[in-house]
């Protein structure tokens, strides 16, 4: 089992990044498209300092990627696998929350976009 210790340490570290509700909200805000810090702050209703601190930690962990355009910084998901993991967990939890329809409706945003069918 010792040969897997490093793997387990990295996985635990990876998941610890997502163990904070504000970071999950940030993931939810950018799961479908790249967004500016100001846009994320506005959606979360949090302070810019708080959002920037979380984004910095997520960036250092490799969860998000960023680009700068003029004075603005834009963030996007760097690891699509993490989005799939979050979607799976959120869908499972939402499925158990039938009596909490508003919450469930908010989680639907995490679903992957529907593909157009070719006729």
ROSE-739357 format. One record per atom (N, C-alpha, C): x, y, z. Coordinates in pm, whole numbers, plus 50000, padded with zeros to 5 digits. Atoms other than C-alpha are relative to their C-alpha. Last residue first. Layout:
N
XYZ...
REM end
This chain:
119
501135006550069469065154946080500484991849883499904997650144472065162346305498894992349932500065012150081471195163546671500005003749853501014999150105472395193546865500054987249917499474999450136474345184147172498865000849901500545010150091472935192747509500585001949862500954994950100475195213147732499544988749908499334996250125476805193848019498965005049900500135010450102474825195148343500725004449873498785008050008476225219148601499934989249893499004992450077473445244248537501294991949980500135004250139471015217548661501015007249912498975009850030472325224549012499954995449855498714993350006470285256449035501124990549963499984992150124467075237648947501355007149984499775009250110467815212349223500105007649867498605004249994468125239749480500334991149882499154988650039464805255049373501494996550002499954997150143463185220049377500845012249962499284987250005464025211549738500195004249853500824990049933461455183849794500685013750006501244997350073463125162349530499145010750065500594987949944466505165649700498695003749931500525003449867467885130649648499255011750063501005010550017468365135849276499374995850131501244993550046470135168549355498894989849982500604993149886472715149049555498685006449961500425010149902473445124949271499315006550119501185006550056473485153249017499474989450096501144990949990475855173249236498724993749946500384998849860478255143949279498765008850014500485013049954478345135848909499515000850144501325002450059478625172248810499404987150051500954991349931481505177849054498584998049946500135005249863483405147648917498955008350076500785012450010482745158748559499784993850137501384996150027483915193948641499124987549993500554995349874487065179548798498555004349983500345011849918487765159448483499395004350133501365004550028487575191448276499584987850084500055014549995490735204248448498564995249979498785005550061491675239848369499934984849990499655012949942488255255148430501214994449926500755011050059488205291248322500454987250069499745013549951489325324148470499104990149929501075009450030489585358648316500434986150046499515013849998491735386748455498794991049982500865010749951490895422548363500704986449992500054999949854493175452648341499214988350058500024986549945494105446747978500084999450152500344991750115493295410747899499845014350050500184985749973494865386348139499745007249870499364991850102494455349048117499685014550032500354985850012493665323548380500725006249883498984993350080493495286148435499575014649987500414989850097491535268748706501225005249925501445002150023491975236348902499485009849896500215004850136495775236348876498544997349966500295014349994496335238549253499754994149862498775006849958498035272449215499814984850005499034999050110495015284649018501294992550034500465009450103492545272049280500964999949881499755013549950494535289949553499614989549896498565001949993494585321849352500374986050047499555002550137490885318849270501514997649997500395013650037490105315549641500474996449859499215009249916492085346749730499684985449962498645000450054490585365749436500894990550079500035007750125487055356749547501414998749943500295013949967487725368849903500034991249875498855005549927489395401149796499804985250028498975003050098486695408249538501224993750067499054989150021484055405849808501054995649896498905000249902481235381149770500915011949973500374990349897477895384349592501035000350113499925005849866478705352149408499515009650109500885011649988477475364049069499994994350142501404995850009479025398549104499054988250019500314992949876482375385149224498525003950002500105010449896482445360448934499605006450133501235007550027481705388248684499774989250106501134991449964484385410448836498674992949981500104999849854486915381848822498805008450042499094990649933486195378148454499814999150150500614987749948484495347048320501065008750067499014991449936485385317148103499305012950047499274990250080482425295648019500985007850086500395000450140480365265748125500765009749912499985013550055481825256748464499654999549852499175000550121482745292648548499964986349931500064987750079480075302248803500764998849868501334999350059479635266748935499905012149907500055010450104483365263748993498665000649926499174995050109483275296949180499984990049884500794989650066480385284149391500765005849881501025007150077482385252649468499115009949926499315005350118485295274749572499044992049913499754988950094483005294549801500694995049875501174996050078481715262149957500245011449902500464987349947485185249550061498845005049914500765002549877486125212950013499455012850064501434998550027487135217949649499144998150125500204987150068490815224649723498505002449982500054989849895490735195849971499795013849940501364998749949489835172849683499905010650109500864995750111493145178849506498585002450051499714985850018495115175649831499085006149894500554993149883493435142449907500225015049988501455000150014494175130449552499355007550116500334990550107497835140949581498485000949983499694986549952498255123449918499595010549897501054996349906496495092149791500225014150055501234998050077498825090549490498885004750093499854987550072501895095349710498745003349921500074988849906500755067849947500085013549930501124991350035500075043649661499905012350091499744994750134503495026349679498885009549955499124988349994502975023150054500265006149863500824988150000500005000050000500875012650000
REM end
